[in-house]
Structure formats: C-alpha cells, structure tokens
Amino acid sequence: MALLGCVKKEITSQGFAPLAEDASLLAINIDNTAQVFQQPIDDYTAVVIPEPTEADLFLAGLTDDEIARIKEEAKRVTSKHWENINERSQQFYHRMEYIAEEVGAPKSLLFIPVAESGYNPYALSHAGASGLWQLMPRTARMLGAVHKNGIDERRHVEESTRAALSYLMQLHDRFDSWTLAICAYNLGPWGVEKRLKKNPWHPEQGLDDLPFPGETRHYVKQILGMIALADAGELAFSSPLKTQPININAPIDLNKLEAIAGLDKNDIFYFNPEFDYQHYLHQDIELSLPEKNVLSLNQALSEDPNIFKPKYVQIKIKAGDSLSVIALRHHTTTKHLRSLNPQLGKTLSIGKVITVPAADNMRSSTSKANPLLSKGRRIYYKVKNGDSLWTIAKKFGTSTQAIARINQMPEGKLLRPGDKLWIIARLQPSS
C-alpha cells in the first residue's frame, strides 16, 4: 500500500483567495509569506511516497555505496555454503517464521542463524554456545530455554527461536538500533554499552567506524548484507517444508516411531534435534514431522496405542546383580541376554550397560544417546561419586579450562554426584 503525500504551495499574501466560511486557516503570514492549509485542498498536488520495506529498518542511515559493499561481502562469504545452508533451513524455516510472527519480530532476523550455525541445530562452539542461534547456557536459562528431562531447548527449533528473537527485541529496545542489537547479540550487551560510552556511534558514520572488535563488525556486515541481498531479490530461502506437531505418550522408541512414520534413518533427530535420547520411557513428548508422516503415525496409533513401545531397553548393572537375577526381572532367559549382549564375560561389572527386553517396569532403564550428538563428540556427562573436573577432563582427553568454559562455571567449582556437564571429548572412554 502506498501513502499519499501533499506538496505545499507557497504564495504571497497578495495572492490570497477569500476563505470559505467553514475553512480552517492553519498558518499565518511570516515575512509577507504564508503557507495555507484549508479544506478542501483542491490546489495540492498528490505524490506517492514509497512504503518502507522491512530491510529499511536495518539499513537506515547507510549510504548506497556502503550497502553495495556489504552486499558484495555477504555474497562472497555465503555463496560457497549457501546450497547446504538453504537445504538445512527447509526443515526448520516454516516453524521459525511462525515464531517470528508470534512474537512480532522482523523475519529478516532469521538470517542470523546463517552466520551463527549455518542452520545446523547440532552446532556447538568451543565456548559452549549451542543450536541454531548458538545460545550460551546462562543466556538460554535467563530466556527460559532450559535443559531438562532429556530435552535441550537450545537445540529445540521453536523454543530456541522464541528465546533468541525475544532477546534480540530486548537488545533493540535497549540500543534503539538493529545494527547495535545485532552487534550486542555477538559481543554481549555490556561489551557494546561499555565501548559506546567511550566512542558513541551513529549510522551516518558507517559500519567501519563501529567501535567494536573486527569480528563483530564483520558479523554485523554479513547479516545486514544478507538482508540487503534479500531485499534486492538476490538471495532467498527456498520454500520450507511444512511440518506439524504431534504428541506421543510414553514409553517411546524413537527409532521404531521413525520406521512406522516412513522416515529415513535418523530423520526423526534431524527434524527434532532437541532430543538427547533414542528412548523416552517415562515422559510424553511432542515432536514435529512433515504432514504426510504425521498422518502415518496417527493411523498407527489408532490401531495400537502402544505401537511405539520399545522392544529392548538398556540398564546399568548394579551391586548384587547376576545374569539370572536380571533375566528373571525382565522375563527372559540368560541365553537370550547373552545373545543380546555378546560382549558379556563370565563376571558382570557394576555400572556396565547391557541390553534387555523391555519389561512393564522400566524405571531403572536407560537409553542410548541421540545418534547425531555423537558426530561432534559432544557428551552430556553425569557426574559420579569420586569425579573431579581433573579426572573427567583426563577421561575424555580435554582440559579443566575447556570444561569450565563450555559450562560457564568457575574452574574450582565443587562437583556433586548427579551434576551434568557438557564435554567436547577428544577421547572415547572405555566402558
């Protein structure tokens, strides 16, 4: 929709026409010159003022030359990887776009995950930032994106997007500038505020004069460049795949669900990266899948409500366990247990994980991890009796500093059994 504006006619006082009795004179003579506003405005010339685009909100104050430069830079940086990024985005963009509408955020902000993670929800930085939006643990908790019951909301498409967009809008309110809000998302609001106090910045100065580290300047140029390219019709995400949510009651074997839905191997974890495990034995879950696969699941559930119940689960051997005791507990035979666990020796080691048939009572069962998490050697480790930061670091071939940094905690923090830590492992510990 275009707006209509008016060009005011300037006339001398000698040229006044008599006013109608009901007309309004809203200006007076100044230095023998007046601007007359009266109804009806028959003598005014209508002109069309173009409606501002969303990109104008982000590019306001930048010169045409600078916009051309950041477009070229963004094209150079993204062109090599755009095909892969665009393909990954198709699984999530529809859901993220819905959240942007829900919270009232500009959709141009959905270019930020291109720079942050390449639209890879499993991306994990050395500093501990995770997910599409690369949220740090402390920031995520502050924004309500939590990690509990085997669901990591930093990797959850909708929850991480809601948290990140809400945060960006808070930053925009704080700095009254999308350029500065994007810089603060990268550098942190306190870092931006501290530098602006020493060196105030206005858009007319240009992006090269932003008083921030080179990495942050490059980051904001890349994002604004992509927004400018999209506004010019030179860059766009492909049509996203439509998905819909479905609720499934526990116990659930996600691999079994995946097969019944007609999905390819590990697709369940591509569409739902928030899951830590392959089995959810005590907790109902919500997942998102393409519409045709949801229809298949609903059909299967209508025929058998327990169809996703796992056939086999994993348990940890406890003190006092023997193969015959375990067989009795899980309504099977020692022969069957040995066939399921060919690596078993004559004696059982406490804490060793073995596979058993799923019984009615699965409270002591555990589950294998989401298979896509292991690709980056990312481990969510549960602290045990006798563990220290040093022994854990040694076990996984990393350092105490790296573990402290990724979990945003002091290096000397006292660990308690049951605490959970993110670890980027360089060694695979023996079981």
PyMOL commands that set and color helices and strands:
alter all, ss='L'
color gray80, all
select helices_A, chain A and resi 13-15+54-59+64-79+82-89+93-103+107-117+137-142+157-175+178-187+189-198+203-205+207-209+214-231+254-261+267-271+291-303+323-329+334-340+374-376+389-396+400-406
alter helices_A, ss='H'
color red, helices_A
select strands_A, chain A and resi 3-7+10-12+33-35+45-49+147-148+151-152+243-248+252-253+279-280+285-290+312-316+353-357+365-366+378-382+420-424
alter strands_A, ss='S'
color yellow, strands_A
deselect
rebuild
show_as cartoon
